[in-house]
Amino acid sequence: MKSKILIIGACGQIGSELTFKLRQLYGHDQVIASDISYSNLDIVNSGIFEIVDAQNYASVKVCVEKYGIDTIYLMAAMLSATGEKFPMKAWDLNMQSLFHVLNLARAKFIKKVFWPSSIAVFGPTTPKEYTPQYTVMEPSTVYGITKQVGERWCEYYHNKYGVDVRSLRYPGIISWKTLPGGGTTDYAVEIYHKAITDGFYDCFLSEKTELPMMFMDDAIKATVDIMAASNDAIKIRSSYNLAAISFTPHEVAESIKTHLPDFRISYTPDYRQDIADSWPKSINDAYARQDWKWKHAFKLEDITKEMLLQLNKKYSAALKEFN
Ligand code: AKB
């Protein structure tokens, strides 16, 4: 029998691209997109869409029963920077939504769960270079705390109740279709938009802040691959380290300048600098590469080329429509 999939948080940066990919792979009507509001019309108008409140168990369960859902991708979350402004809201959204989905799986309404974790599970006391899977984890952001606690609960539900939950510690994700919102790594998307629209970007992180990053196509591939892997291949039920590349704002700016030589950048670090400084510079993802054969494809030069090409097209099309 074909799997019936629900994506919660389908209007967001990763949820939207995941929705398109899963529909392409598993059939248009097999994938139900949902979110708390109609905030992304490309998604809302692209197929079956439902309003689902991830913090309300009944709201999720009604949708699961309506469509006979067996797999949930829970992509709704409050990210690191917004989480520092609204700590209790971040805690409530990130934890309640996870419990609702894990409890639906425990009660056998659904069979399989994908839940994203993040490099934010690591903190200032974690080794920064090539951070291993198993290491000191003392996150200093509310977002990081929710992700670390969430990982513990995922593993617990797997061990105690046999829940098939799979998870990845995403690095910063770079994409051109949907903007990210409220993250510390968001600069690495904004910089490309500003390069096209203004030829200038004032970066909220300092020029030497190195962070782990990944192109959206790689992130989607990792998500699809871990969910398609056999049950036996998944040895880690908390969350897998996942890596592609690492770079600093200065390095992205230099890579943009190879295409747009007049591009300028300035640096005005704000409260997000402390968050970035608490995270690893690079990640060791040997377990993902070994257990389910993870391999990334995009390097910084490839990302810059693709981002500038696609954003150029997008802004030119918008201008044409306006005129
Ligand atoms: C953020 O910056 O908060 C996220 C993340 C690294 O999880 N992009």
Residues whose N, C-alpha, C, O or C-beta is under 5 A from the ligand:
A	BS01	AKB	L79 S80 A81 S118 I119 A120 Y170 P171 G172 I173 G182 G183 T184 T185 D186
